[in-house]
Amino acid sequence: MTTNLSDTTTWLPLDGLAPGFDANKAQPSSDLDGRTITIVDERGTRISHMFGPGEVSWTYEPGEGDPTEAAAQTDACEVIRVDDDLYYAQFHHDYLPNEAVSLVLDLRSGHALAILSVIGKAAPGHTAVQQHFAPARIEDMEQTGEAPAPTNELIGRRALWVYSSQHAYEHVYLSPHWYSWQCLAGPEQGLADTDEQTTWRIRPGIYVFAWREKVIPCGSVTIADHRDQRSLRSHGVLFGVDEAGTGQTHFTFGAFGRLLSNTVHPAEYDPALQPER
């Protein structure tokens, strides 16, 4: 099918993007193999993760006010080392295939951030994939420094991201709620859109950047290192509905990038300073 840039029904499904998109993915880390890491969120919910080669065995114990049922399972898992003592783990639930987990573990500060991506049905004002963010502490570790928190620090930046020798995109971080993307090379070349985004600061210059697309029923969670503006690095996952509309597509990737420009708005028009609506 020929892509009509103005006809979103001809846009490539998520399955079609996957081949070769992961060429710049980092090698998985075995640093956590054999370790059990338990995180506890503000509700008192405890989730224990026992990591092994290519998998994680987890136990979910809901705290007071958490309606989620207790559960335990072993899922395939990828762990990426982002920085010293900072890891990004990604796994797709087997027993609830409409859910995928992204887990950021800072073993230096004792802080964690869990992101649950859930496939549902798109509706006005509601993308098909929804994401839920749960900051937590790592049990039996002292918490130091700032905990992960939402941030506007990326607003105004324009970045180039290269996922393979064939895939390149630019991102423009517009506001606390929106970003724009454009495909510069690859099967989606020429396509562009503005979608919902959420950004959390993990460490100085290191961010979780997550987005939810409205045309293709998918979402992504990335962790991006912006400390060197000439040499950005990100690791992430795409999760959504497959082309048939009956199953899920879940794959990890990585990208190298660079800052292209930075827009500085006058204070009275700065979207980063506007009150939330």
Secondary structure, 3 states (H helix, E strand, C coil): CCCCCCCHHHCCCHHHHCCCCCCCCCCCCCCCCCCEEEEEECCCCEEEEEEECCEEEEEEECCCCCCCCCEEEEEEEEEEEEECCEEEEEEECCCCCCEEEEEEEECCCCEEEEEEEEECCCECCECCEEEEEEEEEECCCCCCCCCCEECCCCCCEEEEEECCCCCEEEEEECCCCEEEEEEEECCCCCCEEEEEEEEEEEECCEEEEEEECCCCCEEEEEEEECCCCCCEEEEEEEEEECCCCCCEEEEEEEEEEEEEEECCCCHHHCHHHCCCC
